[in-house]
Amino acid sequence: MEKTKWIRCPVCGNKTRLQIREDTELKNFPLYCSKCKQESLIEAKDLRVTVVNGFETKMSN
């Protein structure tokens, strides 16, 4: 059975709308949080998510 994990926002800590599996690999992925309206650049491998270079931008509407 493959494990899955919700990706949490690195800014506010809430669950995002995305899940990753054990075999998921992301590189330079722009993760958007609908709760705090911020975008973070992340990498994911082996169910571990890391923020790339502290990249966080505030979205303007």
C-alpha positions, -999 to 999 in steps of 0.1 A, spaced: 0 0 0 14 34 -10 14 61 16 0 95 9 4 128 27 -13 162 25 10 190 15 9 218 42 15 254 35 50 264 47 36 299 57 5 292 77 7 255 82 -28 246 69 -35 218 45 -34 227 8 -56 210 -18 -27 187 -29 -15 153 -18 17 135 -25 25 98 -26 57 80 -16 70 80 -52 61 117 -59 90 139 -68 85 177 -73 112 202 -82 106 240 -82 68 235 -78 48 267 -71 25 258 -42 -5 281 -37 -23 283 -4 -59 294 -7 -61 301 30 -33 327 33 -32 336 -4 6 330 -7 27 311 -31 58 292 -21 83 274 -43 87 238 -30 105 205 -37 92 171 -26 108 137 -25 101 106 -3 72 124 14 95 153 25 86 188 15 112 216 15 109 253 6 133 264 -21 155 295 -11 128 309 12 108 319 -19 75 333 -8 54 359 -26 22 376 -16 -4 373 -43 -22 405 -53 -59 405 -64 
